Amino acid sequence: MGDLKLGRLPDRTPVKLTIHVSPELGQALSDYADLYRERYGAEEPIAGLAAAMLEAFVEADRGFARWRKEVRK
């Protein structure tokens, strides 16, 4: 059987994390969800928004990206 153009997909099983945040951060996330709903007309759960925020933060951290690239050689 020949090779496929698409390689084997990586594990895409979500990882569940449970975190505790300060009351102030909890309120800020709730307020953000309210603004998101106003702006986009779609309600998203705070957990989904927080996950997207964390992903964007990690992707934007160039120092972390350089370090990770070195570690994964």
Contacts in CASP RR format, 6 or more apart in sequence:
PFRMAT RR
TARGET T0000
AUTHOR 0000-0000-0000
METHOD contacts of the structure
MODEL  1
MGDLKLGRLPDRTPVKLTIHVSPELGQALSDYADLYRERYGAEEPIAGLA
AAMLEAFVEADRGFARWRKEVRK
21 29 0 8 1.000
26 46 0 8 1.000
29 46 0 8 1.000
29 49 0 8 1.000
29 50 0 8 1.000
30 46 0 8 1.000
32 46 0 8 1.000
32 49 0 8 1.000
33 43 0 8 1.000
33 44 0 8 1.000
33 45 0 8 1.000
33 46 0 8 1.000
33 49 0 8 1.000
36 42 0 8 1.000
36 44 0 8 1.000
36 49 0 8 1.000
37 43 0 8 1.000
37 44 0 8 1.000
58 64 0 8 1.000
59 65 0 8 1.000
END
